[in-house]
Amino acid sequence: MSDRLPRITGKQLLAGLEALGFEVVRVRGSHHFIRDHGGHTTIVPVHSGETIGPGLLGKILRDCEVTRGQLREVL
């Protein structure tokens, strides 16, 4: 099975990361700043109807130290 995720929106990504223990600490425009209890932080853009590109998704997951498999389980 491929390690690729289907294209997801910023809102879906936020929901998945929140299920993994992240919380939104502030919002500036369409950018949601999230953090977990371990101190991992990143920014998730939430633009209506737009999907997160594969490169940006990979960067966000690396920042959070979350694997694609972990995200797939909670989505």
Order of alpha helices (4+ residues) and beta strands (2+ residues): alpha-beta-beta-beta-alpha-alpha
